[in-house]
Amino acid sequence: MARRGLAGLRRPLVRIPAFPPIADTPIRLLVGPTNSAGQGFAWARCARSLPGVSGTAFALHRTKQYDFADDYGVPLELFGHPRWQRAQQRHVLTGYTHVLVESLRPLLGSGSAGADIERFTEAGLEVGLVF
C-alpha cells in the first residue's frame, strides 16, 4: 500500500514558549494564570523580598488584553494544546514548592483549576487561592 497521502495527515510541530529557569531557593512560588492588572507579577516580586523565597509570575496571554508584565506565559491558542500542557505540568510539578492560583483558573491548560490543585497537592506542593 502506497504512503503518499500520509504526509498530509501529520500535525504541524507546535513551538512551545520557553520556560524560565527554576531558582535555587528552598521556597519557589508560582503565581498565575490571571495576572489581573499585573497583581500576580507584583505578588511574585514581593515574594522575592523574603529570604530563601523566589517568585515567578505565569500569565495566559490574550491578544491585546491584559498586557501586563510576567515572567512567562502562553498564548491562549496554545493553552489547550496537549504538548504545551505536558511541558507546563512537568515545569510546575518539578520546579515549584508553592502555587498561588488566581481566580480559580487552571494553570496547566486543563479545563479545571480543581483538577490542577489536586495534581499540585498530590505532588506535595503547597497551594493557595487568591481572588
C-alpha positions, -999 to 999 in steps of 0.1 A, spaced: 0 0 0 14 34 -10 20 60 17 16 91 -5 -13 106 15 2 101 50 23 133 49 -8 154 47 -21 138 79 8 149 101 2 176 126 24 207 123 51 209 150 40 233 178 66 256 192 64 257 230 72 291 245 103 290 267 100 284 304 120 304 329 149 288 348 140 274 382 155 293 411 177 276 436 158 286 467 141 265 493 107 280 486 98 285 449 64 302 444 45 302 411 16 327 408 -9 326 379 -26 325 355 -48 356 356 -23 384 364 -52 409 366 -38 444 365 -3 429 370 -11 417 405 3 382 400 36 397 389 36 421 419 29 392 443 57 372 428 81 401 431 71 407 467 78 370 475 114 376 463 119 401 491 117 372 516 148 353 525 150 319 507 120 326 485 117 330 448 86 341 429 76 336 393 45 350 376 28 330 348 1 345 327 -23 334 299 -16 358 270 -47 371 253 -43 392 222 -45 429 230 -58 422 265 -42 421 299 -8 431 286 10 432 320 45 421 329 50 385 337 79 361 339 65 337 313 32 329 296 15 311 268 -8 324 241 -44 315 245 -43 293 214 -16 271 229 -31 268 264 -52 238 255 -25 221 233 -15 187 248 22 192 241 22 225 260 1 211 288 26 183 294 55 207 293 38 231 317 28 203 341 64 190 341 78 225 347 54 233 376 54 200 394 92 196 393 102 232 397 80 248 424 72 242 460 42 266 463 15 278 439 -9 307 442 -39 300 419 -56 332 408 -93 335 403 -98 297 404 -84 295 369 -63 265 357 -26 268 353 -19 236 334 -42 241 305 -69 217 317 -105 227 320 -105 229 357 -84 246 384 -98 220 408 -80 192 388 -48 213 388 -50 219 425 -54 181 430 -23 174 409 -3 201 428 -13 187 463 -7 151 452 28 162 441 34 178 476 31 215 465 15 240 489 -14 257 472 -32 289 479 -61 306 462 -65 344 456 -94 362 441 
